[in-house]
């Protein structure tokens, strides 16, 4: 997911997507612990997408506060 794609979405959509990514991250951690994970790179992609969304949400809240 690219930052330009994230910036076009509303805050509610981003929060919903953040929740979905956190659930997926949780499931991937369990799969990794049990040795069932197939795509190990997916964990890093999810983690980076979560960081991108949180960064953009933080930028929006700080811009609104100014």
FENFENMO-V306465 format. One record per residue. PSI is psi as a letter, one per 40 degrees, with the letter a starting at -180 (NA if undefined). Layout:
# FENFENMO-V306465
psi
PSI
PSI
This chain:
# FENFENMO-V306465
psi
h
i
d
d
d
d
d
e
i
i
d
d
d
d
d
d
d
d
d
d
d
d
d
d
d
d
d
d
d
d
d
d
d
e
e
e
h
d
g
d
d
d
d
d
d
d
d
d
d
d
d
d
d
d
d
d
d
d
d
d
d
d
d
d
d
NA
